[in-house]
Amino acid sequence: MSKEFKVTVITPFHNTRMELFLRTYESLKKQTIGFENIEWVIVLHNCGEKNIADVKELLKDHDNVFLKELNNDAHSASSPRNYGL
């Protein structure tokens, strides 16, 4: 049986500075419902290999984090957000 999450957060990630992404990560970890109760879907949108590797390394130990890669010509947050849905 799969885990039931209380909430899902979808985050488009397009070569974001890691300092900014770390702030998002730390904020989610501090939520009162508990980080383990959050399903976090991160869509790595048109990212460079370094960014992908950094995100994978940071989040490798979390069973509630799901990484998806999307490479397309879209230049807005809606495309990766919809892909995450």
C-alpha positions in Angstrom: 0.0 0.0 0.0 1.4 3.4 -0.9 1.7 6.2 1.6 -1.2 8.7 2.0 0.1 12.2 2.0 -1.8 15.2 3.5 -0.7 17.6 0.8 1.1 17.7 -2.5 3.5 20.5 -3.4 4.6 20.9 -7.0 7.7 22.9 -7.6 8.9 23.9 -11.1 12.7 24.1 -11.0 14.5 25.8 -13.9 18.2 26.2 -13.1 17.3 27.9 -9.9 20.1 29.0 -7.6 20.7 26.3 -5.0 20.6 28.9 -2.2 17.0 29.8 -3.2 16.0 26.1 -3.6 17.5 25.3 -0.2 15.2 28.0 1.4 12.2 26.2 -0.1 13.4 22.9 1.1 14.0 24.2 4.7 10.6 25.8 4.7 8.9 22.6 3.7 10.8 20.7 6.4 9.5 23.1 9.1 5.8 22.7 8.2 3.7 21.7 11.3 2.1 18.8 9.5 5.5 17.2 9.2 7.7 17.0 6.1 7.0 13.2 5.8 3.3 14.0 5.2 4.1 16.2 2.2 4.4 14.7 -1.2 6.9 17.0 -3.0 7.0 16.8 -6.8 9.9 18.7 -8.3 9.9 19.2 -12.0 13.4 19.8 -13.3 12.6 21.9 -16.3 15.2 22.4 -19.0 17.9 22.1 -16.3 21.7 21.6 -16.7 23.3 18.4 -15.5 24.9 20.1 -12.5 21.6 21.4 -11.2 20.0 18.0 -11.7 22.8 16.2 -9.9 22.8 18.7 -7.0 19.0 18.3 -6.5 19.2 14.5 -6.7 22.0 14.5 -4.1 20.3 16.8 -1.7 17.0 14.8 -1.7 18.1 11.3 -2.3 17.1 10.1 1.2 13.5 11.3 1.1 10.8 8.8 0.1 8.3 11.6 -0.2 10.2 13.6 -2.9 9.6 12.8 -6.5 11.8 14.2 -9.2 10.6 14.5 -12.8 12.6 15.8 -15.7 11.0 17.8 -18.5 12.8 19.2 -21.5 10.8 21.3 -23.9 10.6 24.7 -25.5 8.2 26.2 -23.0 9.6 29.2 -21.1 7.0 29.5 -18.3 6.2 27.8 -15.0 2.9 26.5 -16.3 4.4 23.8 -18.5 6.4 22.1 -15.7 3.6 22.6 -13.2 1.1 20.9 -15.5 3.6 18.1 -16.1 3.9 17.6 -12.3 0.2 17.3 -12.0 
